[in-house]
Amino acid sequence: MYDTEMKLNHQIVQFLEYKIQALQENVQERVTEPPELYTAILAVLAQYMAGLKSISCLLNHGFIPQTRGIFQTLGEDYEDIIFLSLPALEGRMTHLHEAYLKRIAGDGNQDYYSPVSRCEIRSQIREASGINKNVFQLYPKRQALQVLRPVGDKPCSPSLVIELHRHFAYKAVLLTVLTAKVASEMEVMRECLNYRAHLEMVDPQAVRMPQVKPQKVKQPETVQPEVMAAETQAANNDISYAAIR
């Protein structure tokens, strides 16, 4: 249905699939970090890409409101990948990273709850010195839901969802760059950086989160002076109005 508008989005996803496949093939060869940490990053990145494809499928069938939950999950996956990359960038594993990996492995009773909260993940990212925060910005908690929220009695427009999908596809390029850096895959990292520069020239809006245009407030109708005078006179003659006043 939206093939023309989604053309660039599909191109980004297709490009990244080849690069991620190269990272998956070299997972046991050149990764210096604990393999389970890098495997976790790849797993979340694969989930992120699956979310982008799911949104494309929903859009093609006209299920626009159903994309909201997936966009929220993409935002959390985005933060998780940045969080998991910090040991490689900072040079140390924290107890939060160990707890995160235990949850994935299903050790003990950790299957039933998350030992690492969203606030703790964001706090670690904010305090990290090895991440460029101007590039890898934190995902605003409610931004996707706010963007997709209907304005007044008007439903969310498909074009807005397509813009948001492109924004998250662009974020996937950044995540692949970060994953390649952790794996010391300089060739994949270089190709993704060049592609990122290409996207910023082709579509500068892709780097910005779409915003909902504020709804115009309907101005009250101007009341003619003679009408107002008549209403005032009627009110003065009304006994019940006089009693309340």
C-alpha positions in Angstrom: 0.0 0.0 0.0 2.8 2.4 0.9 5.6 0.9 -1.2 6.7 4.2 -2.7 6.9 6.1 0.6 8.6 3.1 2.3 11.2 2.6 -0.5 14.0 4.2 1.4 13.1 2.4 4.6 13.2 -0.9 2.9 16.6 -0.1 1.4 18.0 0.7 4.8 16.7 -2.5 6.3 18.1 -4.6 3.4 21.5 -2.9 3.6 21.7 -3.6 7.3 20.7 -7.3 7.0 23.9 -8.0 5.0 26.1 -6.2 7.5 24.5 -7.9 10.5 25.0 -11.3 8.8 28.7 -10.5 8.5 28.8 -9.7 12.2 27.0 -12.9 13.1 29.4 -15.0 11.0 32.5 -13.6 12.8 31.0 -13.8 16.3 33.5 -16.5 17.5 36.5 -15.3 15.5 37.4 -11.7 16.5 35.3 -10.8 19.5 37.5 -10.0 22.5 34.7 -9.4 24.9 32.9 -12.3 26.7 31.1 -14.2 23.9 27.8 -14.2 25.8 27.9 -10.4 25.9 28.3 -10.0 22.2 25.8 -12.7 21.5 23.3 -10.8 23.6 23.9 -7.6 21.6 23.4 -9.5 18.3 20.2 -11.1 19.7 18.7 -7.7 20.6 19.8 -6.2 17.3 18.1 -9.1 15.5 14.9 -8.4 17.5 15.2 -4.7 16.6 15.3 -5.6 12.9 12.4 -8.0 13.3 10.4 -5.1 14.8 11.1 -2.9 11.8 9.9 -5.6 9.5 6.8 -6.2 11.6 5.9 -2.5 11.3 6.3 -2.7 7.5 3.9 -5.6 7.4 1.3 -3.8 9.6 1.5 -0.7 7.4 1.0 -2.7 4.2 -2.2 -4.1 5.7 -3.4 -0.7 7.1 -3.0 -1.6 10.8 -1.5 1.8 11.8 -2.6 1.9 15.5 -1.1 -1.6 16.1 2.4 -0.2 15.4 2.6 1.8 18.7 3.6 -1.1 20.9 6.3 -2.2 18.5 7.8 1.3 18.3 8.0 1.3 22.1 9.8 -2.0 22.1 12.2 -0.7 19.5 13.1 2.2 21.8 13.9 -0.2 24.6 16.0 -2.4 22.4 17.9 0.6 21.2 18.8 1.5 24.8 19.7 -2.2 25.6 22.2 -2.4 22.8 23.9 0.8 23.9 23.9 -0.5 27.5 25.4 -3.9 26.5 28.2 -2.2 24.5 29.5 -0.2 27.5 31.8 -3.0 28.8 33.7 -3.0 25.5 33.8 0.9 25.5 34.5 1.4 29.2 36.7 -1.7 29.8 34.8 -3.2 32.7 31.7 -5.3 33.4 29.3 -4.0 36.0 27.0 -6.0 38.2 24.1 -4.7 36.1 25.5 -6.3 33.0 26.1 -9.5 34.8 22.4 -9.5 36.0 21.2 -8.7 32.5 23.1 -11.7 31.1 21.8 -14.0 33.9 18.3 -13.0 33.0 18.9 -13.9 29.3 20.5 -17.2 30.4 17.5 -17.9 32.7 19.6 -18.6 35.8 17.6 -19.4 38.9 14.4 -17.5 39.3 15.4 -14.6 37.0 13.0 -15.8 34.3 10.1 -14.2 36.1 11.4 -10.6 36.5 14.0 -8.2 35.2 16.8 -7.6 37.6 17.8 -4.5 35.7 15.3 -1.6 35.5 14.9 0.8 32.6 16.0 3.6 34.9 19.2 1.8 35.8 20.0 1.1 32.1 19.5 4.8 31.3 21.6 5.9 34.3 24.5 3.7 33.2 24.4 5.2 29.7 24.3 8.8 31.0 27.3 8.2 33.2 29.3 6.4 30.5 32.3 8.3 29.1 32.9 6.0 26.1 29.7 6.7 24.3 29.0 9.8 22.1 25.8 11.1 23.6 25.2 13.6 20.8 25.0 10.7 18.3 23.6 7.9 20.5 20.8 9.9 22.2 18.6 8.1 24.7 15.2 7.1 23.5 12.5 9.4 24.9 10.2 7.2 27.0 6.8 8.2 25.6 7.8 9.9 22.3 6.7 7.2 20.0 3.4 6.8 21.8 2.9 10.5 21.8 3.7 10.8 18.1 1.2 8.0 17.3 -1.5 9.3 19.5 -4.5 10.6 17.6 -4.9 14.4 17.6 -8.4 15.3 18.5 -10.9 13.3 16.5 -8.3 12.7 13.7 -6.5 9.3 13.6 -2.8 9.1 13.2 -1.7 9.7 9.6 0.2 6.9 7.7 2.8 9.4 6.6 3.7 10.2 10.2 4.2 6.4 11.0 6.4 6.1 7.8 8.5 9.0 9.0 8.9 7.4 12.5 9.7 4.0 10.9 12.5 5.7 8.9 13.8 7.4 12.0 14.1 4.0 13.7 15.7 2.5 10.6 18.3 5.2 10.8 18.9 4.4 14.4 19.5 0.8 13.3 22.4 2.0 11.3 23.9 3.6 14.4 23.4 0.4 16.4 25.1 -1.7 13.7 28.1 0.7 13.8 28.2 0.3 17.6 28.0 -3.5 17.3 30.8 -3.6 14.7 32.9 -1.4 17.0 32.5 -3.9 19.8 33.4 -6.8 17.5 36.4 -4.8 16.0 34.9 -5.3 12.6 36.4 -2.1 11.1 35.2 -2.9 7.5 31.6 -3.2 8.5 31.9 -0.2 10.7 33.3 1.9 7.9 30.6 0.9 5.4 27.9 1.7 7.9 29.4 5.1 8.7 29.5 5.9 5.0 25.9 4.8 4.6 24.9 6.9 7.5 26.5 10.0 5.9 24.7 9.1 2.6 21.3 9.0 4.4 21.9 12.4 6.1 22.4 13.9 2.7 19.5 12.1 1.0 17.0 12.6 3.7 18.1 15.0 6.5 14.7 14.5 8.2 15.5 10.9 8.9 17.8 11.9 11.8 15.0 13.8 13.6 12.1 12.3 15.5 8.8 13.2 13.8 6.7 15.6 15.8 2.9 15.9 16.0 1.8 19.3 14.8 -0.1 21.1 17.5 -3.8 21.2 17.0 -5.2 24.6 16.2 -7.5 26.0 18.9 -10.7 27.1 17.5 -11.2 30.8 18.3 -14.6 31.7 19.9 -17.0 33.4 17.6 -17.2 37.2 17.9 -20.4 38.3 19.5 -22.1 41.3 18.0 -22.5 44.3 20.4 -26.3 44.4 19.8 -26.7 40.7 20.6 -24.6 41.0 23.8 -26.7 44.0 24.9 -29.9 42.0 24.3 -28.6 39.0 26.3 -27.5 41.3 29.1 -31.0 42.9 29.2 -32.7 39.5 29.3 -30.5 38.4 32.1 -31.2 41.5 34.1 -35.0 40.8 33.7 -34.6 37.2 34.7 -35.5 36.7 38.4 -33.7 33.4 38.9 -30.4 34.9 37.5 -30.8 37.9 39.8 -31.2 35.7 42.8 -28.1 33.6 42.0 -26.1 36.7 41.3 
